[in-house]
Every structure is written in C-alpha cells, then in structure tokens.
Amino acid sequence: MNYELQIAQELQIRPNQVKATLELLDGGGTVPFISRYRKEATGELDEVQVAGIRDRVEQLRELDKRKEAILKSIQEQGKLTPELEGKVKGAETMSKLEDIYLPYKPKRRTKGMIAKEKGLEPLAELIFSQKSIDLDSEASNYLDAEKEVNSIEEALQGARDIISEWVNENAELREKMRKLFLTEGNFTSRVIPGKEAEAIKYKDYFEWSEPIKTAPSHRVLAMRRGEKELFLLLDTVPEEAAAIHLMEKEILADSSNSSVDQVRLAIKDAYKRLLKPSMETEVRLITKKKADEEAIKVFTENLKQLLLGAPLGEKSVMAIDPGFRTGCKLVCLGPQGQFLHYEAIFPHEANRRSQEAAMNVKGLVEKFGIQAIAIGNGTAGRETEAFVKSLGLSKSVIVTMVNEAGASIYSASDVAREEFPDLDLTVRGAVSIGRRLMDPLAELVKIDPKSIGVGQYQHDVDQYALKNALDDTVISAVNGVGVDLNTASKQLLTYVSGLGPVLAQNIVDFRNENGPFASRAQLKKVPRLGEKAFEQAAGFLRINHAKQLLDRSAVHPERYALVAQMAKDVNASVEELMGSDELRDRINLKKYVSDTVGLPTLQDILAELAKPGRDPRANFEVFAFEESVNSMSDLKVGMKLPGVVTNITAFGAFVDVGVHQDGLVHLSHLADRFIKDPNEVVSVNQKVQVTVMEVDIARKRIGLSMKADPFAERGKKMEKQDSKPVVKEKEGSMADKLAMLKGKFGGR
C-alpha cells in the first residue's frame, strides 16, 4: 500500500523524500548510511527524519495487517457489507479499527447473548426505539418458562442487557468517551489501608489526584509502579456524572416515557459494567505509552550525551577502583587500552600500608609512563583522589574522577569474561574505569545501556520500545564518531552500519588471523561480508595508518575515484589536496554534480578532505571537585560548588558534587529564565557551578540550584509571609520534588 502521502503530511516533508527513503530502507539501507551517504536521494533528511519514516511505515503496515485479519473474520461470519468494508479500510488508528470490529469480535458468552438466546432481542429493539409503549404489556409477550423468562422484570432486564451491549459497541460513542476520559479524566491514587509504613516512598501519592491530560510521565510511571508493588490503588476516570451525561446526550431521545427510562437504566449499566472498565484499560495503555515515550526520550538523550563524552585519547592510563576495607584495585593500561599490570593498594589503612601504596603508585607511574590516573567515583573515591594528589606527581599527569556506573555490571558480563578470563571481577571493573576515560564510547557499548545509570524508570517502560530506541542511539553515536577497524572491539563493531554481531565477530577473527587491515577493500575478504554490507559499513570504518589516505577518512570508497578526479583537475595528488586549503578552494563543486552525486555529498567530501577522520566529540577537559567537600556533612546551604551533570530527567538534573550522593537541580532552578525541557540548558557530563539549597542527611537528599541568585525568590516569599518563622513552599517546589525522588527514579 502507498503510505508516502500520509507520512509526508505527518512529518511535514515531501512525498518524494518519503518514497526514496522507503525504497532505500526496503533495499536494506540503514538509518546512518541513508542519512550520511544518500542525501541526494532523500533530499537531505537527517537521522531523526529517516528513523521517523522507518518507524511510521512499520506502524501503518501493522495497521493494514490488522485490517486484513478483521475483514477476513467479518467475511467468514457472513456480515461484511460494502459500507462496513469501507469503514474498516478507512480507520486511521488501531483504536478506531477495534471499535468498528467490536460488535463482530468473537467473545465469551455475555449477558446480552444469553438474553438473545431467550428471544428478547425484539423487545430490546422496541424499547431502544424509545417510543411510547405499554411496557408491561409488551414485556409480557416474552414470558416463557422454558426459556427461563418467568417475570416481566426478567424480560426487561434481558432487554436492557442487550441494549447495554449495543451502547458499549457504538463506535462513535466510544470515540467520544475515549476523548472524555483523556481530557476530563483524573489520575487518582490512594494508599492501600494498612500499608502506609511499607509504602512510605510513595507518600506523595497516598491521596493524590491530577488531570490525565497534564500528568507528567515521571508521576504516571511512579503511580503505576506503586500500584504494581501493591501499595497504591489507582483510578483513571472522569467524573461519573459527566460520563453518564455524555452517553445520555448521544443515546436518549428528547422525550420522556417508560422506554426512555429503560434505556437510561441500560446506559448506566453499560457505563459501569462495560464502557468504564474498557475505557480505563485503554486510557491506561494510552497514557502508559505516552509516559514511556517521554521517559525513553529522556533516557536516549542522556545516553547519547554520555556516549559522546570527550575522550582522553590514546594515553597510558592508571585506573583505580577505590575501596576502604578491601583496598583499591589498581591497573595500568597501554595507549590502546591493553592490560599491562594489576595490584591492590591500601592507601586508607595504617601508616605502613599507606606508605607502601604511595611508593607503588609513584613507581608504576614512572615504570609505565603513566599520563593520566582515572579514579572511580564510588565509595572511597574522593579519599583516593586526595591520596593520589598528595603524592607530588608531575603536573603533566592528569588525575581525574570517572563515573563508574555500570562497571560492576560489565565486570561480571560475558564480554568481560571473554576479554579477561583470568582476571578477578574487581580487576575487570578497574580496567573498565580506565578505558572509559580513554574512550567512553568504545567502552560503554559493552554495557547494557539500562545499567549505565542515566535512565528514568527504564525498568518500567515498554522494554521492546526501549531496546529499539537505545539501539538507535548507540548506532547513531558509533557511526557518527566512526570506528577504528584495527582496534575496535566486537561489541563496538556490532553497532556499525550494516554489520551486526556475526560480521563483527568475523572481522575480529580475520584481524586476529591475518593481522591489521591495510585497506578498506580488504574487508571484502572477511567471510560472509558481501557487497551490501561493505556498502553500508565502509564509510564508518577508519584505518588510521592506511596507505590509501581516504581509508582514514569518512569519504565512502564509492567516491574515491571522484576525489582522485578532483585532485587531478587541480594538478595535485590526493595527499596534496587534503593538505592544502588553497587547492580545495580552487575546486568548483558544480562541475562534479551528476545524476548520482549532488552538492550535499560533494560538500561533505570537501569538508572531510579538510579534516580527515576528525573526531566530532569535544576535547577532554580536566575537572576537579571542591577539595574541602568530601561528604554530605561537609555541605552547607549557600555553598557554591563545581559539579558534573550525571543524569537528566523530566523534572530536573542530577549533579555530582563529589559527596557520593547526587543532588537535584529542579527544573525551576536550572536557569534564571523559565524552561520546559532541562536539555535546553544542560547535558550529561557537563561541568556546572551549583549552589547548595537544601541538605537532608537522614534521607540522603541534596537540593541544588544553578540560578545566579537562587535565594532571591525565597526572600520575597518570606516578606509576603509577614516574617513568619516557617515558610510553607507551594506544591511542586524543590522540597516537594526532593520528597518524591526516593523510589521514583529507576536505577538511581
């Protein structure tokens, strides 16, 4: 079926762009390849737009499959009419389609079915016409002991059961009720009696109500989690009177008689017994999907920023996984991350062991030419950092803290066991800490993204949707940076466009057997790596010391001849062209435009020739916490401290200030101006200056602000309270948000 026009209208792009993109996708093209190397075909659509087309066409194809199944089902029942077929084919959403199908959907034996078996459908039709009739007289005609209709009331009840189902199966009414639930409904939660103590982390939701249409994703997911853990009772309904009124307005005639009264009773029954449970289920699914999408969006944005963190680069690194009782696990790594040495040191014990640790660190720095020391930010991290900085090492040796979230997950994984089968878990963790300083992307791809600590309710959202979104994010990051073909791990290669786990392993095996790749063309000798995979992958793979200079760049092999022609036209070699701005300025790109190559690709090629293989990530900057602040007890309200953003949520950002407990900068304190999205002003790994607003050691909560004068508003509030000693902050303030954190932020 042709989806081009619909998708084009929804995404506000041209139909021919959609058509070209669908052809490329159906032909095996990947999102990174299409958006990077097929710009002429798509009209320069970016990764987000290409992925949007891919996802939307999958939804529409699923909708069409469901339509086919429904039409077949109704056809087999002998009830398919041209009008009904048109309605089914014209349904734009799955919910509308299911509403149309509901009267024909096979179902368990219902009250209405039983009443029809008793022969009461004609009575139901008469009553539903809402004409003025002698109700008792008409109902008496259906009394039948054999059919168990023994009284007028039984006959009327059966007729109402049938009418209730008609009302429930009215597609137009269901659509209006769905809208009512979504626009006028409320999330209402309350604690299950007797569970107040157990459910204390959900205290804010013991008696809570807010409109469905404005409830933020983190609160929706928090309430659902509380319900799932059997602490909360959750309803998602509008006022019953409003719902009944809508139904009566749609169904009842403008008259008053006994038939209308019966229909009114059937409407109430239809709502309470059928429509309300059905709509509530639908609304739960709709709001859950919306909350999931928002939470996944937050997660993927955080993950992308973390993956694209500034790399230290190829330097000799000492990595320390800190600890008190069991000591610190210390490893030394070579410039390519190769494991060189391990030992345990005990810098936080009595004098002798501390002195030994100092001597060992100094000796290893000299022996292995250590250029940077990475210290995990977990338990004893700040104390270990202080110890290392006290050793008087050369100022050229970088000493920095590294976020170790997920390192323990990696150390126990199959990946770690495969890399270091003979090393202890804790040693593997130290290796991971060092490597993620050198190249965060290359190391973090080995860890399940859900374990990296930058998500929001990642264990509560749709896991299939989450996995797809995270995979897209990792693929985008990996291909955006590019991969060194001769040093990349199997895990990193897996995410390269066109490869996957099998080809990634084949590349590693080929490299191990034959030595480093000398050219991209050599990839074609890798088992099972055919022309299509080569086309999709080659441009994203780099060979840093290749004889063919373009193999070091992001220029695709299919354009090597074009670059050679450019060089020839200015009487230069490719190497000279890459090294000279003057030569590149002489190139008239319009001369090289053809049916397959347009200006967008030519401009990309020229930019790449200027800076071949350039890493798009930011340059590494050394960061240091405030040396006098090492624990929460050191914090005082009003302190201004340096910090690192570790996570971003819908309600603010978490910042590490070096006290083993991240603080929250609530959305209202991220900037002096009003913002809706924290990503407007902060990103993961960003270095920031914060002011301490609140410290609650008992509950391990820290309130921070990034405003220039964070106490100004509080001062105004105090004045308005006529100097009362206690200021009650309004709902939704930082204090409220801090009180909501425990148990509501997955993975933290």
N, C-alpha and C positions, 0 to 999 in steps of 0.2 A: 504494500500500500504506500501511497505517496504522502510523506509527512513533511515535506520541505516547507510548504507554505505555513503550516501551523507552527512548526518550530521556529521559523524565521520571524513570525509575528511575536511569539512569546519571548524570544531572545533579542528582538529588535535588531536583526541583521538581515541581509538579503537572501532570498531563496536560493540563488545560485551558489552562495557561500555554503549553505547547508547541504545542498546537493553534492558539491565537490568534497566536502568533509565526510559525508556519509559514504561516498564511493571509496575514499581513502581508508576509512575505518573498516568498511566491509572487505577491503582488499588486504587487511592485515596490518595497516598502519597503526602506530602507537601515537598517543597524545603528544609526547615530547617531539617525536620525529615530524609529525604533521605540522605542529606549530613552529618548529625551527627550520625545517628544510622544504616545506611545501607552501610557503607564504603566497606565492602567485596563485596557486590553485584555490586557496581558501579566502583570498582577499585579506591576508594578514591577520587572521583570527589568532588570538593568544591561547595559551593552555587552558585557561578557565572556560573560554567560549567553546573550544573543541571538546573539552570534557563535558560541558553542558549539553552539547548536541548528542554526544555519545549516551549520556545518562537519560536524556529525554526520549530518544528514539527507543531505548530499551523499555521505558515505561509504556510508550504508545504501542509497541509490539506486544507487550504483555496484555494490554487492554484489548487489542484485537484478537489475541488468542482466547481471551475470556469471552468475548462476543461470539466467536465461532462456537465455543462449547455451549453457551447459553442458547443460541439459535438451534443447535442440534438437539438440545434437551427439549425445548418447546416444540420443535418439529416432531420429535418422537411421541410427544403427548397428543399430537394432532390439533394443537391450539394456535399454531403460528398463522398470523394474518399479515397481509402486506403492511398494514398500519403498525402492528406490533414489531415487525421486522425493521421498519424504518426507525422506530423509537430505539430499538436495541443498537442499530448501526450508528445512530446519531448521538448516543450517550458519550459525553465528553470526559466523564470521570468514572472511576470504579464504583464510587458510592451511588451515583445516579444509575449506573448499569445494574447494580444489585437491587436497587429499589424497584426498577422495572421488572426484574426477574422474580422478585419475592413472591408474588401470587402463584407462580408456576414452579417454584423451587420445591423439590421433594422434601417433605418434612415429617417429623414424627406425628402420630395421631394427636390431634388437638381437640379442644372443646368444640370448636366450630365444626370440625369434621364429624364428630360424634353427633352433633345436632343435625347436620345434613343427612347423616345416616338414618336419623329418626324422622326424616321427611319434613323438617322445619324450615327449609330454605325458602319456600314460597311465602311463609308467614314473615320471615325476615325481610324479604323483598317488599312486601306490602307495608310493613312498619317503616322500613327505610325510605319509602316514598314520602313519608311524613304527612300523608293525607289524613283527614279526619275520618276515623272509622270507629265502629263499636268493637273495641279491643277485646273484651271478654268473649263476645260472640264469635269473632274471627279466630281467636285462640282456641276456643272450644272445639273447632272443627279438626284440630290436630291431636286431640286426646286419643291415645292408643296404648292400651295396657301392654300389648305385645312388644311395642317399641319403647316401653318404659316412659311414656309421657302420660302421667297419671293426674296432672292438675293443670289448670290454666297458668299458674305461676311457672311450672316446669316448662311449659310450651314457650312462654315469654322469655324465660331465662335462656333457653336454647336459641331462640331467635336473636337475643342480644349477644350471645356468644358468637354467632355468625357475623352479625353487624360489627362487633369489635374487631374481628379479623379483617373485614373489609376496610375499616377505618385504618387499621395498622398497615395494610398493604397499599394504601393510597400513595403513589409515588410523589405527587405534587405536595401532599400534606407532609410527608416525611422530609422532603427538602426544606420546607418552611420550618418544621420542628427542629431540624438539624441546625438551621441558621439561628433559631431562637436559643437553643442550648449554647451555641458558641458565642453569641453576642450578649445574651442576658443571663446566662448561667453563672454559677459561682463554684469555685473550689471551696469546700467546707470540710475542715478536718477537726477531729476531736480525739483525745486520748481514750484508749480502751480502759474503762474503770478497773482500778487495781494495779495498773501497770505504770503509774506515774513515776515511781522510782527508777524502774528499769529503762523507761523511755526518756530520761532526763535530757538526753542530747537533742530530743525533738520538742523540748519545752515550748518553743515559739509556736508550735502547731497544735498544742493541746486544745486551744479554742481559736481557730483561725478561719477567716473567710476572705476571699478576694475574687474579683471578676475573672472568669476564664480568659477573656479576650486580652487582658493586660498582665496576667501572671507570668513572671519571668521564668525562663527554663530551669534555673537552678532551684527555684522553690517548687516547681512542678515535680522535678525529679526527687527532691528531698521528701515531699509529702508521699510520693509513690513508694519511696524506699521505706519510710516509716510504716506505711500500710503493709508492704511486703514482709517486714520484720515483725508484724502483728503487734505494733504499738499504737497505730493510729487507725481510725475509721475515716474514710474519705468518700465524699459525695461530690458529684459534678452535675448539678441540676439547676434549672432556673426555678423561680417561684412557681409552685404547682398551679396557683390560680391563673398565672399568666399563660401557662401551657394549655390548661383546660380552655381558657377563653379563646385562644388561637384556634384550637380544634373545633370548638362550637361555632366560631365565626365561619370556618371553612365548611362545616358539615350541616349545621342546623338550618332549617327553613325559617323564614320570617313569619312564623305563626305559632300558635300555642294550642296544642291538643295532646291527647294521650299518646299518640305515635311519637311526637316530638319528645315527650317526656321519656319514652323508652329509649329513643336514640341518644338522649342526653346521658342516661344511665350507661349505655353501651360505650359512649365516648370516654366517660370516666374510667370504666373498666379497661378499655383499650389503652388508655394512657398508663394507668398504674401497673397493669399486668403485662402489657406488650411493648408499647412505644417507649415508655420511660426506661426500662432496662435495656432495650435495643439502642436507643439514642445515647444513653450513658456509656454503653460499651463503645459505640462509635466515637463519641467525643473523647473518651479516654485514649482511644487509638490515635485520633487526630492530634490531640494536644501532646501525647507522648511523642508522636512523630516530629511535631514542631519543636518540642523541647530537645529531642535527640539531635535534630538538625542544628540547632543553635549550639548545643554542647559540643557536638562534633566539629562545628566550625571553629569554636574557641580552641579545641584540642589541636586541630590540624594547623591553625595559625601559630600556636605556641610551638608545636613540633617543628614546623618549618623554620622558625626563627632559631630554635635550638640546634637543628641540624646544620644550619648555615652560619653557626657561630664562627668567629675568627679563629683560624688555625695558627698555631705557633710555627708549624712547618717542620722541615727535616733538621732536627737538632738532637743532640744527645741529652736524654732526659732521665732524671732520677724521680721515681714516683714513690710516694709514701702513703700507705693505707694506715691512718693513725689509730692508736688504741692505748688504753691505760694498763689494765691488768695483764693482757696477753701481749703487750708490746706493739711496736709498729712494724708492719711488713714493708720492707724496702726493696725495690727492684731498680736495676739500671737497664735502660733501653738504648739501642743504637738509633741513628738518624732515621732509619726506615721502620722504627718500632720493634726491631728484633730484640728478643730477650737475651740479656748478657749476664746478669748476676742477680742473686737474691740473698738477703739475710734479714734476720729480725733484730731490731734495736729496742732498747728500753730507756728512752730519754727521760721518762717521768718517774723513775724509781730512785733509789738511794744514790748517793754520790758516785760510787764506783761505776755502776752500770750507766749512769748518765754520762760520765766521763768517757767510758768506752764507746757509747753511742756517738758522742761528739767526734772522737778520733776516727771512728769508722766512716762517718759521713764525710769528713774532710778528706780522708784517704781515697774514698770511692770517687769523689768529685774530681780529684786530681788524676786517678788511675784511668777513668773512662772519659775524661774531658767533658764532664757534665756542664751543659749550658743553661739548663733550667731544672727547677725542682718543683714537681706537682704534688700538692698535699690535699688529700681528700677532706671534704668539709664536714665529715661526720663527727662522732664522739672523739674528743681529744684533738680535733683538727686545729683549733686556734692555738692550743698549748704547743702542739708540734710545730706550727708555723713560727711561734715565738722562739722555740728552741733552735730551729734552723737559722733564723735571722740573727740569733745571738752568737753564732759561730764565727763571725768575721770573715765569711766567704767573700770572694771577689765580687765587686759590684756588678760585674758583667754577667754573673749567674742570676737568672730570674728565679724568684721564689714567689709562687702564687698558689692560691686555693683553687681547687677544681670541684665542681658539683659531682658527687659520686652516686647520685640517684641511679639505680639500676645496675650498678657494678656488681652487687651481690647476686642479682638475677643472672647476669652474664656469667659469673664465675662458676655457677652450677649448671650451666646450659650445655647442650650437646656441642655447640660451637666452641665453647671454651675447652671442653674435654678433647675435642678434635685438635685444637691448636696446641694445647699444653697438657697432654695426657699424664705427664709425670709431675705436674705441679699441684700443690695444695690449692683449695678453693680461695683462700685468703690471698695467696700469691697471685693468682689469676686476676683477682679484684684489683690489686695494686697495678698490674700491667694495664688493665683497662683504664684506670685513672690517668696513667701516664700517656697512653695513646690518645685518649680523648682530648688532652691538652694539645697534642701534636696535630691531630686532625679529627675534630668532633664528628664530622660526617662519616668518615671511614669506620670509626669505632661504634658509634651509636646505631648504625644499621644492623649491628649484630644483636641488638636487644629488642625485645618486644616493645613497640612504642608505648603500650599501655603501662609499662613498668618504669618509664623514664621520669614520671612524676610531674608532667605538665598538663594533665587532663583535668576535666571537670565531670565527675560522675561517669568515668569511662566504663565502669563495670555495670552500669545501669542502662546504658543506651543500647540500641539495636546493634548487636555485635557484627552482623554482616555488613551493615552500612558503615559502621566504624572502621572495620578492616579495609573496606574498599577506599574510604576516604584517606586513611593513614597510608595505604599503599600508594595512592595517587600522590600524596605529599612527599613520601620518601623518593618515589620515582622522579618527581619534579626536581627535588633538591639534588639528587645524584646526577641526573642528566644536565641540570643547569650548571653544575660545577665542572663536570667532566671527570673521567676516571683514568688513572694511570694503569695501562694494561699490564705492565710488568710488576706492579707491586700490589694491586688491588686484591682483596680477599674474595673468596667465593661469594660471601654474603653481599659485598658491595657490587660485584659484577651481576648478581642476580637481578638487581634493580635497573640495570642498563637497558635502554630501549631495545626490544627485540630478542633479549637473551632469556632470562628465567633461570631456575635452579639447575636444570640439566646442562644447558650450554655453558653456564658459569663454571660448573664442575669440570666440564670437558676442556674449557680454556685453561683452568688451573692445572689439570693433568697434563695437557700438552706443554704448558710452560715448564712444568717440573721435568718432563721427559726430554725436551728439546732446548731448554734454556730460554732466556728472554726473547720476546718478539722483536724482530728487527724492523718490521713494517706492518702496516695495517693489512696489506694484501695477504700476509702470512696467516691471517685469521681464517681465510678460506680453506686452509689445510686442517683446521680443527674439526674433528668428527661431528657430523650432523649440523654443522653451521653452514647453511646454504646461502644462496644469493639474497633471499628475502631478509634473513636475519642479519646478514652483513650490511645490507642497505639500511636497515633500521638502527643498527648499533654503531657502525664505524665512526660516524661523526662525533660520537660522545666518548670515544676511547682515545687516549693520548699515548704516544710512545716518546718519552721526553728526550731521548738521545738518538732518535731515528735519523738515518742518513737523508731520507726524504723529509725536508723541513715541514711540509704541510701535515705530515703524520703527527707533528707535535701540536697541531692547532685544531680548532673546531671546524675548519673547512672540510666539507664532505669529499671523499675520494671521487665522487661523480663530477666534481668541479675542478679537479686538479688540472685537466687539460685547458680549462678556461683560464685559470691563473697563469699557466705557462704561456698562453697566448698574450695575456696582458703584459707579462714581463717582456716577451719578445717584441711587442709593439712599442715599448719604450727603450728597446735596445739594452735590456738588463737581464740578469739571471733572477730566478725566483728569490734567492737569498738576498740579492741586492734590492729587489723590490720590497721585501719585508723589512729591510733595514733603512729605508730612505723615505722620509715624508715627501721630499721633493719629487721623487719618481712616482709615488702614488698619487700626488696632486695632479700629475700630468695625464692621468687616466680619465678618459671620457666614458663613464659607465653606460651611457645611452647606446654607445657603439656595440655593446655586448648583449643588449636585450634581444631575446628570441622568443619563440613560442613556449619554451620550457623554462627560461630564465628571465626574471623581471628585475626591476630596480631594487625591490626589497632584499632579494637574495644577493644581488651584486653589492649593495651597501653593507650587508652583513659580512661578505667576503673581504671587502676593503677594510672594514673595522677590525676583523680578525687578523689580517696581514700586519696591521699596525701593532697589535699586542697579541701575538700568537699564544694560545693556551693560557691566557691570563685568568687567574682565579678571581671570580666575581665577588668572593667574600671579603669582608672588611679586614684590615690589618690588625694583628694582635696587639692589644694594649695591656700592660701590666696593671693589675688592680690590687689594692690593699685595703683591708678593713681598718677601722679605728683601733689602734693598738691597745688603748686603755679600756676597751669594751670587749669582754670575752664571754659574758653570761648575762642572763636576763636581770640578775641582781645588780649589774653594773648600769642598767638603763635608768634614765631619769627623764620625766616629762620635760619637754623643751629642748632636749639634746638634738643637735644636727649631726647626722652621720652619713658616711658613704655606704651604699648598698648595691646589690645586684638583683635585678628582677628575675625571679625564678619561675614564676607562673602568672598567667593572666586569666581571669575569669570574667563572667558577665558582670560581676559586681565590684570588680577592682583588680588590683595586682598584688601579688605576694613578693616581698623583698627580703633577701637575706642580708642582715646587718652584722653577721658574724657571731651570733649568740646561740647557735644550734636550734633556733626556732624562728621560722619566717614570720615577719609581721605583715599585716594587711594595710594597704593603702586603698581605702574605699573609693569607689567611683567619684564621689563628691569631693575627694581630696587629692585627685590625681593632677589637677590643674586649677589655675585661678579662674578659668572660663568654664562654662558648662559643657560637658561632653557626654555622649551617649555610649560610645564604644571606647574601652580602655586602649585598644590598639591605635587610637588616634594619637596617643602621646607616649606610649611605652611599648617596648618589645622585650621578649625573653633575652636574658644575658645583658641587657642594657645596664650601664653604670649610672646610678642616680644618687641624688642627695635627698635625704628624708629628715623629717622632724618627728621625734617621738611624741605621740599624743596621749597614749594610754599604755599602762603596763599591768597585766594581771598574771602574776607569777603562779598562783594556785591553779588557774585554768590554762596556763601557757598561751596567753594571748597578748599580742602586741599590736597597738594601733599606731599607724604612721601617716604622715601627710607629705605631699610634695608641693603644697601651696607655698607661695612666698611668705605669707603671713597667716599661718593656719589657725592662730588663736583669735584673729580679729572677729570672726563671726560669733565665736563663743562669748567674747566680751560683750558684744551687742546683746546677745541673749540674756546675759547676766543683768545688764542695765534694765531690760524690759521686765525682769522679774522683781524689780524694786529691791535689789540687793538681797534677795532671799539666799540663804546659805546653800541650798541644793537646787541645781538646775536640772529639770527633767527634760531630757533630749527627746525630740519628736521621733515618732516611729519612722524607721528607715535610716536613722542616723548611724554613725560609725559604731556606736555602742551596741545598737541593735544588730548590726551586721556581724560584729565580732561574736555576739552571743549565739549567732546562728551557724557559726563555722563548724563547730565540732560535729563530726559525723555527716557533714553535708558536702564535703569536698573529697571526692574519690581519690585515693592514692596519696593523700597528704597526711 
